[in-house]
Amino acid sequence: MMQQQQRPTNSRNQITLRGSTKIIVEFFEYCINSLLFQRGLYAPEYFKMTKKYGLNMLVTNDPEVKSHMREILKQVEAWLMACKVEKLILAIKSKETMTVLERWQFDIHNTKDQSSTFSAAATTATSTDPFSRPLAGAGQDSTSTTTSSSLPSSSPSKPKLEKTEKEIQTEIQAILRQITASVSFLPMLDEKCTWTILCQTEKDAEVPATWSDADPHLVHNAEQVKLRSFSTNLHKIDALVAYRLSDDL
């Protein structure tokens, strides 16, 4: 009588690099859309509601904006798969003066290889395909960016036990709720604004011709608020927002 060997059951499926990358790119897509809506960069009619992460999310229904964002995230996905991207930044600027008013920064830590270190000199680039659309009280000029930056990179944290997809979704839900709630303490954007996506990459990353060098778009006279984070075991995303204090403070 042959004894059959049973495989140990494990309710926590191991997440691959491609799977982790997909989760992060999808998060960026919904997060950027949410910020464009929450910060009033487009009129409400430029958005439609959809269900994601157990939340009612607003995403743009403008074909040109969707196409532009798709191209940005396609390149972010390539850099994530190559482990060459360190930060993604959404900068909101005054359209008249080009002063950076808000800077939403997402630090991307590769936790798969703890022995690897980020390059001290990173590259930031910006997309060479800007465009403008009518906004509700705020004008927009969207560009994507990767550039040289002297900003310090945080050390990646130690990997945790394998997470279930549900646990990751719960963490993402929490950070998106926090971003929505942040509107209550952020200054109102009462002038026409533009937005720019920047990526800080490692020095040896391949940068397409459609992206160009850009400065890190720092906020002067800034207040910073650290936001929640989430991880997939292969990647960890830390978030913070820097916003400009009123000149009369």
C-alpha positions as CSV (number, residue, x, y, z in Angstrom):
1,M,0.0,0.0,0.0
2,M,1.6,3.2,-1.2
3,Q,1.5,6.3,1.1
4,Q,0.8,9.4,-0.8
5,Q,2.8,12.5,0.1
6,Q,0.6,15.5,0.7
7,R,1.8,19.0,-0.2
8,P,1.8,21.5,2.6
9,T,-1.0,23.9,2.1
10,N,-0.1,27.6,2.2
11,S,-2.8,30.3,2.0
12,R,-0.2,32.9,1.3
13,N,0.7,32.8,-2.4
14,Q,4.2,34.1,-3.1
15,I,4.1,37.3,-5.1
16,T,6.3,37.5,-8.2
17,L,8.2,40.6,-9.4
18,R,5.7,41.0,-12.2
19,G,2.8,40.6,-9.8
20,S,4.3,43.1,-7.3
21,T,5.0,45.6,-10.2
22,K,1.4,45.3,-11.4
23,I,0.1,46.1,-7.9
24,I,2.2,49.2,-7.6
25,V,1.5,50.5,-11.1
26,E,-2.2,50.0,-10.5
27,F,-1.9,51.9,-7.2
28,F,-0.2,54.8,-8.9
29,E,-2.9,54.9,-11.6
30,Y,-5.7,55.2,-9.0
31,C,-3.7,57.4,-6.7
32,I,-2.8,60.0,-9.3
33,N,-6.4,60.0,-10.6
34,S,-7.6,60.6,-7.1
35,L,-5.2,63.5,-6.5
36,L,-6.2,65.1,-9.8
37,F,-9.8,65.1,-8.7
38,Q,-9.3,65.9,-5.0
39,R,-7.0,68.9,-5.7
40,G,-9.5,70.3,-8.3
41,L,-7.1,70.0,-11.3
42,Y,-10.0,69.0,-13.5
43,A,-13.7,69.7,-13.4
44,P,-15.9,66.9,-12.0
45,E,-17.3,66.1,-15.5
46,Y,-13.8,64.9,-16.5
47,F,-14.1,61.9,-14.1
48,K,-16.2,58.8,-13.7
49,M,-16.7,56.7,-10.6
50,T,-15.5,53.1,-10.4
51,K,-15.1,50.6,-7.6
52,K,-11.6,49.6,-6.5
53,Y,-9.9,48.5,-3.3
54,G,-13.4,48.4,-1.7
55,L,-13.7,52.2,-2.3
56,N,-15.5,54.4,-4.7
57,M,-12.7,55.8,-6.9
58,L,-12.8,58.6,-9.4
59,V,-10.8,58.2,-12.6
60,T,-10.4,60.5,-15.6
61,N,-12.6,59.9,-18.6
62,D,-10.7,62.2,-20.8
63,P,-9.0,60.2,-23.7
64,E,-6.0,62.5,-24.0
65,V,-5.2,62.5,-20.2
66,K,-5.8,58.7,-20.1
67,S,-3.4,58.1,-23.0
68,H,-0.7,60.4,-21.5
69,M,-1.0,58.7,-18.1
70,R,-0.9,55.2,-19.7
71,E,2.4,56.1,-21.4
72,I,3.9,57.4,-18.1
73,L,2.9,54.3,-16.2
74,K,4.1,52.0,-18.9
75,Q,7.6,53.3,-18.5
76,V,7.3,53.2,-14.7
77,E,6.4,49.5,-15.0
78,A,9.5,48.9,-17.1
79,W,11.7,50.6,-14.5
80,L,10.1,48.6,-11.7
81,M,10.7,45.4,-13.5
82,A,14.3,46.3,-13.9
83,C,14.6,47.6,-10.3
84,K,15.8,51.0,-11.5
85,V,13.2,53.4,-10.1
86,E,13.5,54.9,-6.6
87,K,10.8,57.6,-6.5
88,L,7.6,58.7,-8.2
89,I,6.6,62.3,-7.6
90,L,3.5,64.3,-8.5
91,A,4.3,68.0,-8.5
92,I,1.5,70.6,-8.6
93,K,2.7,74.0,-9.8
94,S,1.2,77.5,-10.3
95,K,0.6,77.8,-14.0
96,E,1.4,81.5,-14.0
97,T,4.7,81.4,-12.0
98,M,5.6,77.7,-12.2
99,T,6.2,77.7,-8.5
100,V,5.8,74.2,-7.0
101,L,2.8,74.3,-4.5
102,E,2.5,70.7,-3.6
103,R,4.8,67.7,-4.0
104,W,3.4,64.2,-3.5
105,Q,6.4,61.8,-3.1
106,F,6.3,58.0,-3.2
107,D,9.5,56.3,-2.3
108,I,9.9,52.9,-3.9
109,H,12.1,50.4,-2.0
110,N,13.2,47.1,-3.5
111,T,13.1,44.7,-0.6
112,K,13.8,41.6,-2.6
113,D,17.6,42.0,-2.4
114,Q,18.6,43.6,0.9
115,S,22.2,43.7,-0.2
116,S,21.6,46.1,-3.1
117,T,21.9,49.8,-2.6
118,F,20.6,52.7,-4.5
119,S,23.0,54.8,-6.5
120,A,24.0,58.0,-4.8
121,A,23.6,59.9,-8.1
122,A,20.1,59.4,-9.4
123,T,18.5,60.5,-12.7
124,T,15.2,62.3,-13.1
125,A,13.5,62.7,-16.4
126,T,10.5,64.5,-17.8
127,S,8.2,63.7,-20.7
128,T,8.5,65.9,-23.7
129,D,4.9,65.6,-24.6
130,P,3.1,68.3,-22.5
131,F,-0.5,69.2,-23.1
132,S,-3.2,71.4,-21.6
133,R,-6.9,70.8,-20.8
134,P,-9.6,73.2,-19.5
135,L,-9.8,72.9,-15.7
136,A,-12.2,73.9,-12.9
137,G,-10.4,76.9,-11.6
138,A,-7.0,75.4,-12.3
139,G,-5.2,75.0,-15.6
140,Q,-3.2,71.9,-16.2
141,D,-0.1,71.2,-18.2
142,S,0.9,67.6,-17.7
143,T,4.5,66.3,-18.1
144,S,6.2,63.2,-17.0
145,T,9.7,63.4,-15.6
146,T,12.9,61.6,-14.6
147,T,16.0,63.8,-13.5
148,S,19.3,64.1,-11.6
149,S,18.5,64.6,-7.9
150,S,20.6,64.9,-4.8
151,L,17.7,63.8,-2.6
152,P,18.7,61.1,-0.1
153,S,17.3,57.7,-0.6
154,S,15.8,55.9,2.4
155,S,17.2,52.5,3.4
156,P,14.9,49.7,2.5
157,S,13.2,48.0,5.5
158,K,13.6,44.4,6.4
159,P,11.2,42.1,4.5
160,K,8.2,40.8,6.4
161,L,6.3,37.6,6.2
162,E,4.5,36.9,3.0
163,K,1.3,38.8,2.8
164,T,-1.9,37.8,1.2
165,E,-3.3,39.9,-1.6
166,K,-6.2,40.9,0.7
167,E,-3.7,42.3,3.3
168,I,-2.0,44.3,0.6
169,Q,-5.3,45.7,-0.7
170,T,-6.2,46.7,2.9
171,E,-3.0,48.7,3.2
172,I,-3.6,50.4,-0.1
173,Q,-7.2,51.2,0.9
174,A,-5.8,52.9,4.1
175,I,-3.4,55.1,2.2
176,L,-6.0,56.1,-0.3
177,R,-8.4,57.0,2.5
178,Q,-5.6,59.1,4.1
179,I,-4.9,60.9,0.8
180,T,-8.6,61.8,0.5
181,A,-8.7,63.0,4.1
182,S,-5.6,65.2,3.6
183,V,-7.7,67.7,1.6
184,S,-8.9,68.9,5.0
185,F,-5.5,70.3,6.0
186,L,-3.9,71.2,2.7
187,P,-4.1,74.8,1.5
188,M,-6.7,75.5,-1.2
189,L,-5.3,75.8,-4.7
190,D,-7.1,79.0,-5.6
191,E,-5.1,79.7,-8.8
192,K,-4.7,77.9,-12.1
193,C,-2.2,75.0,-11.7
194,T,-0.3,72.5,-13.8
195,W,0.8,69.0,-12.8
196,T,4.0,67.0,-13.6
197,I,4.9,63.4,-13.0
198,L,8.6,62.8,-12.1
199,C,10.5,59.6,-11.6
200,Q,13.9,59.4,-9.8
201,T,15.8,56.5,-11.3
202,E,19.2,54.9,-10.8
203,K,22.0,56.4,-12.8
204,D,22.3,53.5,-15.2
205,A,18.6,53.3,-15.9
206,E,17.6,53.4,-19.6
207,V,15.6,56.6,-20.2
208,P,13.5,56.9,-23.4
209,A,13.9,59.8,-25.7
210,T,10.3,60.9,-24.8
211,W,11.6,61.7,-21.3
212,S,13.9,64.6,-20.4
213,D,16.0,65.7,-17.5
214,A,14.2,67.8,-14.8
215,D,14.9,69.3,-11.5
216,P,13.4,67.6,-8.4
217,H,10.6,70.2,-8.1
218,L,11.1,70.9,-4.4
219,V,8.6,73.0,-2.5
220,H,10.2,76.1,-0.8
221,N,8.9,77.2,2.6
222,A,7.3,73.7,2.9
223,E,5.5,71.8,5.5
224,Q,5.8,68.0,5.2
225,V,3.4,65.3,6.3
226,K,4.3,61.6,6.2
227,L,1.6,59.4,5.0
228,R,1.0,55.7,5.4
229,S,2.9,53.0,3.5
230,F,2.2,49.6,2.0
231,S,4.4,46.7,0.9
232,T,4.2,43.6,-1.2
233,N,7.3,42.0,0.3
234,L,9.2,42.6,-2.9
235,H,8.5,46.4,-2.8
236,K,7.7,48.9,-0.1
237,I,6.0,52.3,-0.9
238,D,6.5,55.2,1.5
239,A,4.5,58.3,0.9
240,L,4.6,61.9,2.0
241,V,3.2,65.3,0.9
242,A,5.1,68.6,1.0
243,Y,3.0,71.7,0.6
244,R,3.9,75.4,0.5
245,L,3.0,77.5,3.5
246,S,1.4,80.8,3.0
247,D,4.0,83.6,2.5
248,D,2.4,85.6,5.3
249,L,3.0,82.9,7.9
